[in-house]
Amino acid sequence: MTICIKNTMPKGFLNFVADKAKLGLRVLAIGYKNIEVSQTNNLTYWNRQNAEKQLVFCGFVIFKNYLKESTSRTISMLENANLRT
């Protein structure tokens, strides 16, 4: 299932996301849906599948999640304790 309307999606969307992910970046795609005022009474009955279809693609939010200073030490301790995720 495609969440966004195809003609609103940029060319190379998947490659763009994959390239940013390889750099360690987090990528969120943002989209919206116009709804009529008459539909707002029924929004409580919408399920996620209906809410997340036929969206208009707006763009990306890209951010980097930096590691805390103690992360490397904590990972080493977990590895030494033979703990696995």
Secondary structure, DSSP 8 states (H G I E B T S, - for coil): --SB-GGGS-TTHHHHHHHHHHTTEEEEEEEE----GGGGGGGGG--HHHHTSSBEEEEEEEEE----TTHHHHHHHHHHTT---
